[in-house]
Amino acid sequence: MAVFTPIELGDISNWISQDFNIGQASDIRGIHGGIENSNFFLDTTKDGKKQEYVLTIFERLSAQQLPYYLELMRHLAEKGIPVPKPIENKQGEILFSLKGKPAAIVTKLPGISRLQPKAQHCALVGEMLAQMHLAGKDFSKTQENLRSLGWWQKTIPLVLPHLNSSQKDLLTHELASQEEFFSSGNYDALPQGSSHCDLFRDNVLFDPKGAPDTSNDQLGGFFDFYFAGTDKWLFDLAVTVNDWCLAENKFDLDPTRVEALMNAYQSVRPLTKEEQASWSLMLRAAALRFWVSRLWDFYLPRDAQMLTPHDPTHFERILLSRRSL
């Protein structure tokens, strides 16, 4: 999350009160972090009670692409998956225009992020990820993962001039390996459906239920679905493991965390034999996707308030580690 399009309370007060049934806007605050959209905490007051929402202004996604993400969140929320639910205006719409850009308002989930997760947190995430995959099986809309192979092929030539020779070799060799993997029969046989595709630690909340430590943590929910797409479920799982299950050195995998997350996931949806055979290559695919994305954001940045690009070398190290598995 970041702020590319500043918004003040006066910009939206009349819009909120006239177009929605969520009360009067009382406060709006920009959210720091992330790199794609302008995000704000939005507080309203209705019947004397404070209500909390998240307002997003979309900077790269078009109004034609957005119904997939918003309808997916609504579908999952109605299936009991803890995700933000889009708020309708008085005309029943969930996609709006604000400052000439597409915008949406969603419910705010309870809880806090656990950026140093324990095995128990990994297990909760793995179980809910599998439940989310199954809950999306009957979701009627489809949309490709916009940051998959085709995007890598277009973006890598743009970042290569900024890299040293060893980085160029790693990037081009891994792309060739992934092109071969994506064209294989094993890849075609992998089950797929609606996937989050960006389930990092800062996109999950845990509700501590008043405990001073993490012992009573319950899953508050998954959010930030704006990289979601119809993709292989194994890719979604690999993205999640690559971030949640890191060892102390921050790039190798921690066996205890991996076991907790994978066992919990498979208690709901066991992996197929094709998925088991593809696991190593998919971990590499997930690492490549985010290395390319971070290189792009680092070397070809956009202007934004509150935006700090992530270090690309983090996923370079993760990719090197996964290639050694």
N, C-alpha and C positions, 0 to 999 in steps of 0.2 A: 504494500500500500504506500501511497505517496500523495502529494498534492501538486498537480499540474495546472488545475483551474481553481483558483481561490474562490471560496464562497463565504459570505458573511450572513449573519442571521437576518439582516434586513433584505437580503436577496431572495429569501425563501419564505418569510413569515406569511405573506398573503397567499402564496401558492399552497403552502401546507394547510392553512385554515380553510381555504376555499375549495381545494380539489380533493382533500382526503378526510377520513373520519378518525384521525389519530390525535386530535386536539390541537393546541396552539404550540408552535415551535418556541422553545425556551432557551436552547443553547445549541451551538454547532462548533465542533472542534476537529481540526485536521488530524488525520492519523499518520504517524510516522512509520516508515518501513515499506518494503515492497517496491515495485518498479513500473507498474503498468497503468494504474488508474488513479483518479483523485478520490480519496476516501475520507469520510467524516463520520464522527459520532454525532448523532442527531437526537436531542432530548426534546420531548413534548410533554405538555401537561393536559390531561383530560380528566374531567370530574375530580379535580384536585389531586390527582395522582400522577407521578412522574412515569413516563414511558421512554424506553431507549431503543433506538434504531441505528442502522448504518446506511448512510447515503453514499452512493457511488456514482461518479461521473466517468464514463468510459472514454478513454483517450485513443485507443487503437482499434477496438472492436466496433464494427458497424452495427447500425440498427437492424440490419438483416441477419447478422450473426447472433445477436443477443437473445432472441427468444429461446434458443436451445438451452442456454445456461439458466435463464430464469425459470423456464418451465421445468427443467430438470430439478432445480431446487424445490419448486413447489410440489412436484411429483414425489420426491424423496421425503419431504416433510409430511405429506399426507400419508405416506407409508410408515411413518413413525421413526424415520431416521433423523437424528438430531442435527439438522442443518438450518441455516437461515431461511425463512419463508418470505418470499416477495410480498410486499404490501400493495393491494389494489387501490386505485383512486376511485372516485365516486362513479366513474364510468366502467369500472371493472378492468381497467388496464394496469399492467405491471411494468411497462416500459414507457418512459417519459422523455421529454427534452428539457434540458436546463442549460442555459448559456450556449445554446446552439449545438449541444452535444447530447448523446443518449445518456439517460440516467435511470437509476432504480433505487428504491428504498426497501430494505429487508429487516427482519427482526434481528435483534442483538442476542447472541447466545450467552449463557451464564458461564462464568469460570475464568481461569487464567491459563496462560501457556506454561508448559513444563519444558524448558529448553535443555534441561539435563535429565532426560527421562530415565526412569528405572525400568526393570523388566516388566513390572506390573502395568506401567503406562503403555509399553510396547504391545502387551497382550490385549489391552483394551482397544487400542487402535487397530490391531490386526483383526480382532473379532468384528468390530464395527465396519471395517473396510469390506470384509466379505459380505456382511449383511447389506451394505450399501450396493455392492455389485448385484446381488440377487434381487434387491428391491427395484433396481433399474431395468430388469430384464423385460418388463412390459412397457417401458417408456417408449412412446411412439416416435419421437423425433430422433434423428441421427445427424451428426456433424463430425467430420473428421477432426482429429487432434491437429490443430493448426501449427503445433511445434514438433511435428514428427519428421520423418525422413525427407519429405519434399522441402521442408523449411531448412533442414540442415544443409541440403544440397545447394540451396540458394544463398545461405548465410555464410557458410564456411569460406567461399572465395572472398567475401568482403572483409573478413577478419584475418585471413592468412598474412597479408602484408605487415601486420602489427606483431607477428610472432617470430621467435628465434627458430633456427633450423630444426632443433629437436622437437619443439612444439608443433611445427608444421608437419613433420614426419608422423608424429603421433596422431594428429588430427586427420590427416589424409588416409593413413593406414586404417584407423578405426572406422572412418566413413566407408571405406571399401569393404571392410568386414561386415558392417551393418547392412550395406546394400545387398551383399550376398545372403545374409540371414533373412532379410525382409522378403527376398524372392524365393525362399525355400518352402518346401512342402510342410515342414515342421511349423514354420511361422504361420502359414495359412490355416493350419489345424488348431491353432490356439483359440480358446474361447474368448469372446469379446463382448463389449457392451459399454454402457455409459461409465466413464472413468473420471476420477478427479484430476489425475495427472500432475498434481502439484501439492501432495499431502505432506508438506514439511511440518516440522514441529511448531512453527508459528502460525499454522493454519488449523490447529486443533486446540480446543479448550478443555480444561478439566475443572470440575467443581469440587473444591476441597471439603464441602459440607461442614465448614466450621472448624475442622481439625487444624492444629498448628503445624502439622507436618503433612506428608503426602499419603499417610496410611489409609485415609478414607476417600481418596480421590475417586470420583466417578467421571465418566466421559461427559463433558458438556456439549461437545459437538464438533463437526467439521465445517469449515467455512472457506470463503474465497474460491469459488468454483469457476472462475473466469479463464482458466486454462483447460477446463474439462473438455472431453470429446468422446466420441465412440472409438474405442481403442482396445487393444488386448488387455485383459484384466491383469495379466502377468506384468505388463509394463507398469501399470498403476502400483502393483505390489512392489516392484523393483524400485521405483521412485521413492516409495515410502521407506523401505528397508535401508536404502542408501543414505537417508537422512536420520532416521530414528535409531538405527542400530550401530552407530559408530563406536569404535574403540577409543581409548583415551588419547591416541595420537590423532584423532579426528579424520582419519581417512580409511583405515582398515575396518573390517567388520568385527563387532564384538559378539562372540558365539552365544553368550547368554541372552542378549537382547534379540538376536536373530531367532533363536529357538523359541523364545516367548512369543514373538510376533507371528512367526510362521505357524507354530502349533495352534495358536488361537485362530488364525485365519482359516487353517485347514479343518478346524473343528466345525466350521460352518460350511466351507466349500473346499473340499480336497482338490489338490492340483491333479491335472491329467498327466498321463505319461509324457505327452508332448511338452507340457509346461515344465515338468521336472527336467527334461532333456535340454530345454532352452534357457534355464535359469541363469547360467553364467553369462551367456550372450545378452540376455535382457538386462542384467545388472549393468553391463557395459553400455547398452543402449541408453539406459536411464542416466548414467553418468555423462555420456556424450551430450545428450540433450541439454543438460544444464551447464556443461562447460561452454558449449556454443552460445547459449543464451547469455551467459555472464560475460563472455568475450564481446559479444555484440553490444551489450549495455555499457561495458567498461570503455570500449574504444570508439563507439559510435553513440554517445549519450544524448539524451534529450534534456532540455532545461526543465527543472521542476523545483518547487519549494519542498524542503524536507526530504530530498532524495539523496541517498548515499548508495552508489553502485556496490554490489557484492564483489568480493575478491574472486576473480576467475580461477586462480591457481588452486582453490579449494577443490573444485571438481576435476581439475587436471590430476591432482594427487589421487582422488578417488578412482578415476578412470585407470590410472596406472596400477592401483591396487587391485581393481577388479580384473584387469587383464592377466594378473599373476595367479588367479584362482585356478 
